Amino acid sequence: NLLPGGVQGRVCDPDTGIGLEGAALSLVGGAVTRESVSNQTGDYIFERIPAGRGYTLTATLGDVVRELSFDVEPGKTAVPEDTACRGNPDDQTRGRDDAVIGAKHRRTEPSDAVCSVSFDVSH
């Protein structure tokens, strides 16, 4: 008998990149069907999920439907990626992406210059 695993992640609005608060969640795979609701940042956790392939998580909130496919390995937590999610859900500037860019410049000794870049993707 295989150890159960888990599933956790975040579901987001594809237009804003912000987590879907209160989305209805349906986890289906093999003989498993579980339902839940996402929290205020679109996060969710399902525990004690039998290991297996071909799971699907469907998140629905109004007209927005997100569908994620993944496998659950024995004793591990699957973290399906919702490509609509952008930014840090705890950041007050939700809906923005932050990136760090590394650049090398010429000097007598090599060094790395790091610069932070932010851009608004909420429109």
Summary of the structure (lengths in Angstrom):
residues: 123
radius of gyration: 18.5
end to end distance: 49.7
largest distance: 63.8
contacts: 341
relative contact order: 0.24
helix: 0%
strand: 55%
